[in-house]
Amino acid sequence: MAKLKIKLVKSVSGRKPNHVATVKSLGLRKINQIVEHEKTPDIEGKVKLVSYLLEVEEV
């Protein structure tokens, strides 16, 4: 299965609480932090919700 490389590029301060929780659930805490996840429908949905805060690359 494909992997996604997800990078947090914008701050979560002042965002909606559910968006902040979604970013945390992806394992992102700091700006410019990168995490890798398997490409699953669950992860794709989370990425879509907060896509304006992220940079996503398929590996």
Secondary structure as UniProt FT lines:
FT   STRAND          3..8
FT   TURN            13..14
FT   HELIX           17..25
FT   TURN            26..27
FT   TURN            31..32
FT   STRAND          34..38
FT   HELIX           41..49
FT   HELIX           51..53
FT   STRAND          54..58
//
